[in-house]
Amino acid sequence: MTLAVVRTRPATLEALVLADRPLWCTDSAGASGVMRDLTSNGNHGTVTLGAGARNAAPLTHGGPPTMTFDALDSAVVVGQPALLADIFNGGGTILAVIYAGGAGEGGFGRVADKDNGTAGWELFTHTEVGDTVKLGFLERETVTVGRWDTTGTIDERVPYLVVVTYDADSVTNDPTFYVGNLVTGAFSVLTVGSGLTEASTPVGVEASDAAVDFRYGNNGASGATTWDGRIGTLALWDSVLTRQRIDAYFQAALGLAA
């Protein structure tokens, strides 16, 4: 008797992310003025395209089309769903698949943002040197903002999976960055003293962002930090994901079995 060999394709990044029940998730695909929330929560975003483009090339293996941001006007605004308020209170995670064409408008390209200048958080690129940029994460406290930057850089015009986990319950906590190069397969786990620096030490307690819009590819305080390049899958959780899950996401993004 001859047994048939059944080959199954590795799960896509998007499928694995949705299986882990994020609060919000988009794959940035589509062509309309609406950016779909792929979860059952239905918190869809409104697209300002500017000179950007929908249905740009995928950034992950077997992944969907992406959105190109024009470093000037492009943005996706989701608004203020109660579900997305204060996600780092008690521990939260943001995941983003990015492709930086430069540092972004004003030298601070916003990947994702829920910040009005007095409350909220930001994930961004900055400090362009040659064809590289650094990553930064900012979280606002009632007295002094906390900010953490990568000591190393990521390459422009290269796709990356970036995951940041952080617990804002104590100002002594620091985020962890997970950064995966989707071309070379290099993967780094960055912590303060080992790939991260604390550029500003948080003081006070977390300032609630419940009344602040969530958006990506731009910021809310000025609208002057538009992302330059493409953004693919983006997801938020109000829990700290494990290294095991993040490793699985990276393998899926590369098209490898977890």
TORDRENRO-189119 format. One record per residue (C-alpha): residue number from 1; residue in three letters; x, y, z negated. Coordinates in Angstrom, 2 decimals. Example, Ala and Ser with C-alpha at 12.3 -4.5 7.8 and 13.67 -1.06 7.14 Angstrom:
<pt k="1" r="ala" px="12.30" py="-4.50" pz="-7.80"/>
<pt k="2" r="ser" px="13.67" py="-1.06" pz="-7.14"/>
! end
This chain:
<pt k="1" r="met" px="0.00" py="0.00" pz="0.00"/>
<pt k="2" r="thr" px="1.30" py="3.43" pz="0.94"/>
<pt k="3" r="leu" px="0.63" py="6.23" pz="-1.49"/>
<pt k="4" r="ala" px="-0.04" py="9.67" pz="-0.12"/>
<pt k="5" r="val" px="2.16" py="12.44" pz="-1.45"/>
<pt k="6" r="val" px="0.10" py="15.46" pz="-2.42"/>
<pt k="7" r="arg" px="2.01" py="18.71" pz="-2.55"/>
<pt k="8" r="thr" px="0.43" py="21.61" pz="-4.38"/>
<pt k="9" r="arg" px="1.47" py="25.21" pz="-4.04"/>
<pt k="10" r="pro" px="2.74" py="26.98" pz="-7.14"/>
<pt k="11" r="ala" px="0.16" py="29.25" pz="-8.73"/>
<pt k="12" r="thr" px="0.43" py="32.88" pz="-7.71"/>
<pt k="13" r="leu" px="1.40" py="35.56" pz="-10.18"/>
<pt k="14" r="glu" px="-2.09" py="37.04" pz="-9.96"/>
<pt k="15" r="ala" px="-3.74" py="33.71" pz="-10.78"/>
<pt k="16" r="leu" px="-1.55" py="33.17" pz="-13.84"/>
<pt k="17" r="val" px="-2.09" py="36.71" pz="-15.09"/>
<pt k="18" r="leu" px="-5.88" py="36.47" pz="-14.81"/>
<pt k="19" r="ala" px="-5.85" py="33.10" pz="-16.55"/>
<pt k="20" r="asp" px="-4.32" py="34.85" pz="-19.57"/>
<pt k="21" r="arg" px="-7.35" py="37.16" pz="-19.84"/>
<pt k="22" r="pro" px="-5.87" py="40.66" pz="-19.62"/>
<pt k="23" r="leu" px="-7.97" py="43.66" pz="-20.61"/>
<pt k="24" r="trp" px="-7.46" py="45.09" pz="-17.14"/>
<pt k="25" r="cys" px="-5.75" py="43.90" pz="-13.98"/>
<pt k="26" r="thr" px="-5.46" py="45.01" pz="-10.39"/>
<pt k="27" r="asp" px="-3.49" py="43.65" pz="-7.46"/>
<pt k="28" r="ser" px="-3.53" py="47.05" pz="-5.65"/>
<pt k="29" r="ala" px="-5.02" py="45.41" pz="-2.54"/>
<pt k="30" r="gly" px="-7.88" py="46.79" pz="-0.48"/>
<pt k="31" r="ala" px="-8.52" py="49.71" pz="1.80"/>
<pt k="32" r="ser" px="-11.29" py="51.73" pz="0.17"/>
<pt k="33" r="gly" px="-11.18" py="54.63" pz="-2.26"/>
<pt k="34" r="val" px="-11.79" py="52.17" pz="-5.12"/>
<pt k="35" r="met" px="-9.08" py="50.13" pz="-6.86"/>
<pt k="36" r="arg" px="-10.60" py="46.90" pz="-8.14"/>
<pt k="37" r="asp" px="-10.35" py="45.70" pz="-11.70"/>
<pt k="38" r="leu" px="-9.98" py="41.96" pz="-11.13"/>
<pt k="39" r="thr" px="-11.19" py="41.06" pz="-14.62"/>
<pt k="40" r="ser" px="-14.88" py="40.69" pz="-15.46"/>
<pt k="41" r="asn" px="-14.74" py="44.02" pz="-17.34"/>
<pt k="42" r="gly" px="-15.28" py="46.01" pz="-14.15"/>
<pt k="43" r="asn" px="-13.23" py="49.10" pz="-15.00"/>
<pt k="44" r="his" px="-12.43" py="50.02" pz="-11.42"/>
<pt k="45" r="gly" px="-10.14" py="52.91" pz="-10.48"/>
<pt k="46" r="thr" px="-10.57" py="55.85" pz="-8.11"/>
<pt k="47" r="val" px="-7.84" py="56.22" pz="-5.49"/>
<pt k="48" r="thr" px="-6.29" py="59.48" pz="-4.35"/>
<pt k="49" r="leu" px="-4.23" py="58.39" pz="-1.36"/>
<pt k="50" r="gly" px="-2.56" py="61.60" pz="-0.19"/>
<pt k="51" r="ala" px="0.11" py="60.55" pz="2.30"/>
<pt k="52" r="gly" px="0.30" py="57.11" pz="0.72"/>
<pt k="53" r="ala" px="-1.13" py="53.92" pz="2.19"/>
<pt k="54" r="arg" px="-3.29" py="50.93" pz="1.26"/>
<pt k="55" r="asn" px="-2.54" py="47.38" pz="2.39"/>
<pt k="56" r="ala" px="1.24" py="47.79" pz="2.35"/>
<pt k="57" r="ala" px="3.43" py="44.69" pz="2.39"/>
<pt k="58" r="pro" px="3.21" py="42.25" pz="-0.55"/>
<pt k="59" r="leu" px="5.91" py="42.30" pz="-3.22"/>
<pt k="60" r="thr" px="5.46" py="38.78" pz="-4.65"/>
<pt k="61" r="his" px="5.47" py="35.32" pz="-3.12"/>
<pt k="62" r="gly" px="2.02" py="34.62" pz="-1.69"/>
<pt k="63" r="gly" px="0.84" py="37.86" pz="-3.21"/>
<pt k="64" r="pro" px="-1.69" py="40.41" pz="-1.99"/>
<pt k="65" r="pro" px="-1.05" py="43.67" pz="-0.14"/>
<pt k="66" r="thr" px="0.07" py="46.63" pz="-2.24"/>
<pt k="67" r="met" px="-0.37" py="50.40" pz="-2.39"/>
<pt k="68" r="thr" px="2.27" py="52.92" pz="-1.33"/>
<pt k="69" r="phe" px="2.46" py="56.14" pz="-3.38"/>
<pt k="70" r="asp" px="3.73" py="59.29" pz="-1.68"/>
<pt k="71" r="ala" px="5.79" py="60.97" pz="-4.47"/>
<pt k="72" r="leu" px="3.44" py="63.96" pz="-4.25"/>
<pt k="73" r="asp" px="-0.32" py="63.37" pz="-4.58"/>
<pt k="74" r="ser" px="-1.15" py="59.65" pz="-4.75"/>
<pt k="75" r="ala" px="-2.81" py="58.33" pz="-7.89"/>
<pt k="76" r="val" px="-5.22" py="55.73" pz="-9.24"/>
<pt k="77" r="val" px="-7.42" py="56.94" pz="-12.12"/>
<pt k="78" r="val" px="-9.33" py="54.41" pz="-14.22"/>
<pt k="79" r="gly" px="-10.57" py="56.80" pz="-16.90"/>
<pt k="80" r="gln" px="-11.23" py="56.11" pz="-20.58"/>
<pt k="81" r="pro" px="-12.74" py="52.64" pz="-21.03"/>
<pt k="82" r="ala" px="-12.98" py="51.90" pz="-24.76"/>
<pt k="83" r="leu" px="-11.38" py="48.52" pz="-24.06"/>
<pt k="84" r="leu" px="-8.11" py="50.21" pz="-23.04"/>
<pt k="85" r="ala" px="-7.80" py="52.51" pz="-26.05"/>
<pt k="86" r="asp" px="-4.69" py="52.14" pz="-28.25"/>
<pt k="87" r="ile" px="-3.57" py="48.83" pz="-26.74"/>
<pt k="88" r="phe" px="-0.23" py="48.93" pz="-28.56"/>
<pt k="89" r="asn" px="-1.93" py="49.21" pz="-31.96"/>
<pt k="90" r="gly" px="-1.10" py="45.79" pz="-33.37"/>
<pt k="91" r="gly" px="0.91" py="44.87" pz="-30.28"/>
<pt k="92" r="gly" px="0.34" py="45.19" pz="-26.55"/>
<pt k="93" r="thr" px="1.82" py="44.36" pz="-23.16"/>
<pt k="94" r="ile" px="2.02" py="46.04" pz="-19.77"/>
<pt k="95" r="leu" px="3.02" py="44.13" pz="-16.64"/>
<pt k="96" r="ala" px="3.86" py="45.80" pz="-13.33"/>
<pt k="97" r="val" px="5.24" py="44.70" pz="-9.98"/>
<pt k="98" r="ile" px="7.10" py="47.69" pz="-8.56"/>
<pt k="99" r="tyr" px="9.21" py="48.78" pz="-5.60"/>
<pt k="100" r="ala" px="10.84" py="52.17" pz="-6.13"/>
<pt k="101" r="gly" px="11.64" py="54.21" pz="-3.06"/>
<pt k="102" r="gly" px="13.28" py="56.85" pz="-5.27"/>
<pt k="103" r="ala" px="13.07" py="58.31" pz="-8.74"/>
<pt k="104" r="gly" px="9.66" py="59.81" pz="-8.01"/>
<pt k="105" r="glu" px="8.26" py="63.34" pz="-8.02"/>
<pt k="106" r="gly" px="10.26" py="65.60" pz="-10.31"/>
<pt k="107" r="gly" px="12.71" py="62.78" pz="-11.00"/>
<pt k="108" r="phe" px="10.20" py="60.93" pz="-13.24"/>
<pt k="109" r="gly" px="8.12" py="58.49" pz="-11.21"/>
<pt k="110" r="arg" px="5.17" py="57.25" pz="-13.21"/>
<pt k="111" r="val" px="4.42" py="53.54" pz="-12.99"/>
<pt k="112" r="ala" px="1.54" py="53.69" pz="-15.48"/>
<pt k="113" r="asp" px="0.30" py="56.38" pz="-17.82"/>
<pt k="114" r="lys" px="-2.21" py="56.95" pz="-20.61"/>
<pt k="115" r="asp" px="-0.80" py="60.21" pz="-21.92"/>
<pt k="116" r="asn" px="-2.01" py="63.80" pz="-22.20"/>
<pt k="117" r="gly" px="1.09" py="65.31" pz="-23.80"/>
<pt k="118" r="thr" px="-0.09" py="64.78" pz="-27.39"/>
<pt k="119" r="ala" px="-1.27" py="61.15" pz="-27.42"/>
<pt k="120" r="gly" px="-0.65" py="58.04" pz="-25.38"/>
<pt k="121" r="trp" px="2.11" py="56.17" pz="-23.59"/>
<pt k="122" r="glu" px="4.04" py="56.09" pz="-20.31"/>
<pt k="123" r="leu" px="6.07" py="53.64" pz="-18.24"/>
<pt k="124" r="phe" px="8.29" py="55.44" pz="-15.76"/>
<pt k="125" r="thr" px="11.52" py="55.64" pz="-13.77"/>
<pt k="126" r="his" px="14.12" py="58.38" pz="-14.15"/>
<pt k="127" r="thr" px="17.80" py="59.31" pz="-13.71"/>
<pt k="128" r="glu" px="18.41" py="58.48" pz="-10.07"/>
<pt k="129" r="val" px="22.06" py="57.76" pz="-9.28"/>
<pt k="130" r="gly" px="22.73" py="56.73" pz="-5.70"/>
<pt k="131" r="asp" px="20.14" py="54.09" pz="-4.84"/>
<pt k="132" r="thr" px="19.34" py="53.16" pz="-8.45"/>
<pt k="133" r="val" px="17.03" py="54.39" pz="-11.21"/>
<pt k="134" r="lys" px="16.52" py="53.69" pz="-14.90"/>
<pt k="135" r="leu" px="13.31" py="52.54" pz="-16.58"/>
<pt k="136" r="gly" px="11.76" py="54.27" pz="-19.58"/>
<pt k="137" r="phe" px="8.87" py="53.73" pz="-21.98"/>
<pt k="138" r="leu" px="7.34" py="56.44" pz="-24.18"/>
<pt k="139" r="glu" px="4.79" py="56.15" pz="-26.99"/>
<pt k="140" r="arg" px="3.46" py="59.19" pz="-28.84"/>
<pt k="141" r="glu" px="3.32" py="59.33" pz="-32.62"/>
<pt k="142" r="thr" px="1.76" py="62.10" pz="-34.72"/>
<pt k="143" r="val" px="5.12" py="63.72" pz="-35.59"/>
<pt k="144" r="thr" px="7.82" py="62.67" pz="-33.11"/>
<pt k="145" r="val" px="7.50" py="60.73" pz="-29.88"/>
<pt k="146" r="gly" px="9.24" py="57.40" pz="-29.44"/>
<pt k="147" r="arg" px="11.14" py="56.87" pz="-26.21"/>
<pt k="148" r="trp" px="13.30" py="53.99" pz="-25.01"/>
<pt k="149" r="asp" px="15.40" py="53.85" pz="-21.83"/>
<pt k="150" r="thr" px="17.29" py="51.09" pz="-20.09"/>
<pt k="151" r="thr" px="21.04" py="51.51" pz="-20.22"/>
<pt k="152" r="gly" px="21.35" py="49.80" pz="-16.85"/>
<pt k="153" r="thr" px="19.48" py="50.48" pz="-13.63"/>
<pt k="154" r="ile" px="17.24" py="48.82" pz="-11.10"/>
<pt k="155" r="asp" px="17.85" py="49.07" pz="-7.36"/>
<pt k="156" r="glu" px="15.66" py="51.16" pz="-5.14"/>
<pt k="157" r="arg" px="13.84" py="49.45" pz="-2.28"/>
<pt k="158" r="val" px="13.89" py="46.13" pz="-4.14"/>
<pt k="159" r="pro" px="10.80" py="44.52" pz="-5.75"/>
<pt k="160" r="tyr" px="10.84" py="43.89" pz="-9.51"/>
<pt k="161" r="leu" px="8.58" py="42.34" pz="-12.09"/>
<pt k="162" r="val" px="8.66" py="44.57" pz="-15.19"/>
<pt k="163" r="val" px="6.99" py="43.62" pz="-18.47"/>
<pt k="164" r="val" px="7.09" py="45.76" pz="-21.63"/>
<pt k="165" r="thr" px="5.84" py="44.53" pz="-25.01"/>
<pt k="166" r="tyr" px="5.51" py="46.84" pz="-28.01"/>
<pt k="167" r="asp" px="3.84" py="46.97" pz="-31.43"/>
<pt k="168" r="ala" px="3.08" py="50.54" pz="-32.55"/>
<pt k="169" r="asp" px="2.04" py="49.53" pz="-36.07"/>
<pt k="170" r="ser" px="5.44" py="50.55" pz="-37.47"/>
<pt k="171" r="val" px="7.85" py="53.24" pz="-36.33"/>
<pt k="172" r="thr" px="10.67" py="50.80" pz="-37.03"/>
<pt k="173" r="asn" px="9.47" py="48.57" pz="-34.17"/>
<pt k="174" r="asp" px="11.09" py="48.75" pz="-30.75"/>
<pt k="175" r="pro" px="9.81" py="47.53" pz="-27.38"/>
<pt k="176" r="thr" px="11.22" py="44.63" pz="-25.41"/>
<pt k="177" r="phe" px="11.67" py="45.00" pz="-21.66"/>
<pt k="178" r="tyr" px="11.65" py="42.01" pz="-19.32"/>
<pt k="179" r="val" px="13.02" py="42.90" pz="-15.87"/>
<pt k="180" r="gly" px="13.13" py="40.43" pz="-12.98"/>
<pt k="181" r="asn" px="14.66" py="41.09" pz="-9.56"/>
<pt k="182" r="leu" px="12.36" py="39.39" pz="-7.02"/>
<pt k="183" r="val" px="15.10" py="39.20" pz="-4.38"/>
<pt k="184" r="thr" px="18.09" py="37.83" pz="-6.30"/>
<pt k="185" r="gly" px="16.16" py="36.03" pz="-9.04"/>
<pt k="186" r="ala" px="18.14" py="37.81" pz="-11.78"/>
<pt k="187" r="phe" px="16.14" py="38.15" pz="-15.00"/>
<pt k="188" r="ser" px="17.00" py="40.24" pz="-18.06"/>
<pt k="189" r="val" px="15.51" py="40.59" pz="-21.54"/>
<pt k="190" r="leu" px="16.38" py="44.04" pz="-22.91"/>
<pt k="191" r="thr" px="16.24" py="45.15" pz="-26.54"/>
<pt k="192" r="val" px="17.69" py="48.10" pz="-28.42"/>
<pt k="193" r="gly" px="21.44" py="47.58" pz="-28.60"/>
<pt k="194" r="ser" px="21.31" py="45.07" pz="-25.76"/>
<pt k="195" r="gly" px="20.23" py="46.87" pz="-22.60"/>
<pt k="196" r="leu" px="17.93" py="49.45" pz="-24.25"/>
<pt k="197" r="thr" px="18.66" py="52.70" pz="-26.02"/>
<pt k="198" r="glu" px="16.30" py="54.58" pz="-28.34"/>
<pt k="199" r="ala" px="16.37" py="58.04" pz="-26.81"/>
<pt k="200" r="ser" px="13.89" py="59.43" pz="-29.36"/>
<pt k="201" r="thr" px="13.03" py="57.80" pz="-32.69"/>
<pt k="202" r="pro" px="9.28" py="57.75" pz="-33.43"/>
<pt k="203" r="val" px="8.06" py="59.48" pz="-36.59"/>
<pt k="204" r="gly" px="4.52" py="59.41" pz="-37.97"/>
<pt k="205" r="val" px="1.72" py="57.08" pz="-36.91"/>
<pt k="206" r="glu" px="0.37" py="56.23" pz="-33.50"/>
<pt k="207" r="ala" px="-1.63" py="59.09" pz="-31.97"/>
<pt k="208" r="ser" px="-4.88" py="57.60" pz="-30.62"/>
<pt k="209" r="asp" px="-5.23" py="57.69" pz="-26.82"/>
<pt k="210" r="ala" px="-8.96" py="56.81" pz="-26.82"/>
<pt k="211" r="ala" px="-9.85" py="60.15" pz="-25.18"/>
<pt k="212" r="val" px="-7.02" py="59.99" pz="-22.61"/>
<pt k="213" r="asp" px="-7.41" py="58.75" pz="-19.03"/>
<pt k="214" r="phe" px="-5.55" py="55.62" pz="-17.96"/>
<pt k="215" r="arg" px="-4.00" py="55.97" pz="-14.54"/>
<pt k="216" r="tyr" px="-1.14" py="54.59" pz="-12.54"/>
<pt k="217" r="gly" px="1.21" py="55.95" pz="-9.93"/>
<pt k="218" r="asn" px="0.91" py="59.42" pz="-11.47"/>
<pt k="219" r="asn" px="0.47" py="61.15" pz="-14.83"/>
<pt k="220" r="gly" px="-2.41" py="62.97" pz="-16.46"/>
<pt k="221" r="ala" px="-0.68" py="65.86" pz="-18.18"/>
<pt k="222" r="ser" px="0.53" py="67.59" pz="-15.01"/>
<pt k="223" r="gly" px="0.03" py="65.29" pz="-12.04"/>
<pt k="224" r="ala" px="3.61" py="66.13" pz="-11.10"/>
<pt k="225" r="thr" px="5.33" py="62.77" pz="-11.54"/>
<pt k="226" r="thr" px="3.93" py="60.76" pz="-8.65"/>
<pt k="227" r="trp" px="5.45" py="57.35" pz="-8.03"/>
<pt k="228" r="asp" px="7.63" py="57.01" pz="-4.93"/>
<pt k="229" r="gly" px="7.18" py="53.57" pz="-3.40"/>
<pt k="230" r="arg" px="4.86" py="50.61" pz="-3.84"/>
<pt k="231" r="ile" px="3.01" py="49.15" pz="-6.81"/>
<pt k="232" r="gly" px="1.46" py="45.69" pz="-6.72"/>
<pt k="233" r="thr" px="-0.05" py="43.73" pz="-9.59"/>
<pt k="234" r="leu" px="-0.56" py="45.73" pz="-12.78"/>
<pt k="235" r="ala" px="-2.08" py="44.37" pz="-16.00"/>
<pt k="236" r="leu" px="-2.65" py="45.34" pz="-19.64"/>
<pt k="237" r="trp" px="-3.13" py="43.26" pz="-22.80"/>
<pt k="238" r="asp" px="-3.75" py="44.25" pz="-26.41"/>
<pt k="239" r="ser" px="-1.44" py="41.47" pz="-27.57"/>
<pt k="240" r="val" px="2.26" py="40.71" pz="-27.27"/>
<pt k="241" r="leu" px="2.84" py="38.08" pz="-24.59"/>
<pt k="242" r="thr" px="5.33" py="35.33" pz="-25.31"/>
<pt k="243" r="arg" px="8.61" py="34.89" pz="-23.49"/>
<pt k="244" r="gln" px="7.27" py="31.57" pz="-22.19"/>
<pt k="245" r="arg" px="4.35" py="33.26" pz="-20.43"/>
<pt k="246" r="ile" px="6.54" py="36.01" pz="-19.00"/>
<pt k="247" r="asp" px="9.00" py="33.42" pz="-17.67"/>
<pt k="248" r="ala" px="6.07" py="31.67" pz="-15.97"/>
<pt k="249" r="tyr" px="4.97" py="34.94" pz="-14.35"/>
<pt k="250" r="phe" px="8.46" py="35.53" pz="-13.00"/>
<pt k="251" r="gln" px="8.67" py="32.03" pz="-11.54"/>
<pt k="252" r="ala" px="5.28" py="32.47" pz="-9.90"/>
<pt k="253" r="ala" px="6.27" py="35.84" pz="-8.45"/>
<pt k="254" r="leu" px="9.28" py="34.11" pz="-6.88"/>
<pt k="255" r="gly" px="7.10" py="31.29" pz="-5.55"/>
<pt k="256" r="leu" px="8.63" py="28.66" pz="-7.84"/>
<pt k="257" r="ala" px="6.81" py="26.10" pz="-9.99"/>
<pt k="258" r="ala" px="6.75" py="27.08" pz="-13.65"/>
! end
